[in-house]
Amino acid sequence: MLELLPGIFKVSRDESSGGWGYSYFVKRAEGNILFARMAQTASIENEYEAIERVGGIQRIYITDYHFAGEHVEDVAKRFNAGIYCSRIEAPKIKKRGVNAVVAFDFVGHEIEPHLSVIPTPGHTSGGVCYLLTLNDKRYLFTGDFLYFDGQKWIVGSKTYAKVKASLGHLRAMDFDILVGCGDDSSSIPYIELTPDTKGVFFETIVKSFD
């Protein structure tokens, strides 16, 4: 694992497993969590020992069904962790063979202390972001609703009308660092935003649809 930010680690997938994507592990006093980004056949078995050394995983959170590949349930069983997703995404995830999921309502709410669910439909119908407070910083985990392609930040949708409301909601939110997704080769999948730079960031995103 690679510590990208204080208490937040990049979890690489096993190169031999196929699939794509990497996940985020968060070490915290309230219980360690994994924001899974394990698409298709991706697995993280090679990281199990490193995860065990820092206290294991208590909960696994899914932003949308694309990241609930066939080995997510293996991680849950290894660490006795629950898998959480929105009620809209749950049936899609179960169709992929991941059955042990806990579905939450598709509304904004605090799902556990210092972690909130932010519905962001548009990339998928029931996709969510997660707002985490850790060490007095507020981190917005977007999954591939917003991702960095190595040069610029992109929305995981080609149709602006589908994501317009969600983008506006995120822009109005109070957070310090946006943690999105990146290509496997990207080492900068997050960006720190002030109230001033946040406006420029989201305006650039919107202009990308022109």
N, C-alpha and C positions, 0 to 999 in steps of 0.2 A: 504494500500500500504506500501511496505517496501523499504526504500531508500538504494539501493545497492552501488551506487557511487554518487558523487555530482550531483544532478539534474536528476538522473536516478533511477527509481523506478520499483520494481517488482510488477506486478498487478496479484493477484491470481484470479483464476476462482472461480465461485460459486460452492461449493462442491456438491450441489444438481443438478447441470446442466449436469453432465456427461461429456463426451469428455475427453480431456486432454490438458495439457500445461498451461503456464502462459505467460503474455505479458509484454512488457516494456513501461513505460510511461516516456517521457522526458519533463521536464519543461525548457523552454528557452524563451528568449526575443522575438525571431522571430516567436513564436507561438508554442504551445505545440503539441507534436506528440505522437502517439501510434504505436509501432511496434507490431502488433497483432500476437498472437500465440494462436488462438482460434480454435482448431481442433474439428471437428464433432459438438457436441452439446454444447460445452463449452460456458459459458457466464460470464460476469463480472459485472452484475447488482449490486451486493453487494458493488462494489467499486465506483459506480457512485457519491455518495456524496463526497467521498474523492477526486475524480478527479475534481469535480465541485469547491471544495474549493481552488484548486490551479490553477484555470483558464480554466478548461475544455480541450477539444481536438480540434485542428484545422484540423489535417490531420492524416489519418490512413495508414500505409504502410505495405504491404504484401510482404514477401520474396518469398513464393511459395504457390500454391493453397492448400496445405495440411492445412494451417493455416487460411484459409478463410471459417470457419464453418458458420453454418446457423445464428448465432447471431451477426456476425460482422456488418451486416447492421443495427441491432438494436442499436449498439453503435454509428454508423454514424448518425442515425436519432436523437438519444438522444442529441448529441452534435453538430449537424449540421456540421459534418466533412466529407471531401471527403475520398474515399478509393482508394488507388493507388497501381498499380501492373504493371508488364511488359505485353506487348502486347501478348506474348506467353502464359502467365498464365491466362490472362483475360477470354478466352472462357471456360477454365476449371472451373474457379471460378463462372462464370455465370451459368454453368450447376448445381452448388450446390445451386442455388437460390439467390446468391448475385449479383444483377444486377447493382447497382449504383456504378460502378467502373470506374476509370479514368485510361486508359492504356497509359503507356509511352513506348518509343522506347527501344528495347533491346540492348542498347549501353551504354557505360560508359558516364555519364554526371552529371552535377550538377543540381539536380531537384529543389532545392531551396537553399537560402544562407546557407552555411556551412553544406550541406547535399548532398552527391553524391551517384549515383546508380552504383553498380559494378556487371556486369553480371557474374554469376558463374554457368554455365550449368553443369550438371552431376548428381546432386541429383534429379532435375527435368529439363526438357528441357529449361524452361524460368526462372529458379530461379535466384534471385539476392541477394547480400549483400548490406548493406548501410554503408557508411563512414560518420560519424558525428563528427564535431568539436564542442566541448563544453568546456568552461572554459579552453581554451588553451590545451586541450587534444583531441586526435583523437581516436574515438571509432569505431571499426568495428563490426557491427551487422550482424551475419552470418545466423540467423535462424537455421534450423537443417541441413544446409550444414556441419556445425561443431557443435557438442554438447558434453557435459560433462555427463558421465553416473554415476557419483559419485566416480569413480576411475580413469578414463582416458578419454582423448578427442578422439572422433570418428568422422569419415566422414559419412554423411548420404547417403552412397552408398557402395555397396559391390564390385563394379568393379572399379579398379584403373584407367583403361583406360578412363572411363567416366569423371573422376574428375581431371585427371593429369594436364591438362592445367589450370583449375581453381585454383588448389592448388598452382601451380607455380606463377600464377598472384597474388594471395593473399600474398604469401611469399615475393614477390618483392615490395609490397606496403608499404607505410610509415604510420604506425599507432602505437598507444601506448597501447591500451587495446582491446582485442578481447572479445566481448560479444556474447556468443553463446547461446545455449539452454541447459537445464538440465532436468533430471528427476524431477518429481513433488516434490520429497523429497530432491532434491539437493539444497544447499544454496550457491554453488560456481560456478555459470554458466559463469564466466568471468576469464580472466587471463591477467596480465600485461606482456608485452613482450618488451625486449630491442632488439637492432639489433643482439646481440649475442644469446640471448635465443630464439629469433624468429627462427633462423636456426635450433636449436636443436628441437624446438617444431614441426616444419614441417617435419623434418627428421623422428621424432618418428611417426608422422601420416603416412608417406609413408611406413615405416617399418611394420606398423600394417597390411598392405595388404599381407605381405610375408607369 
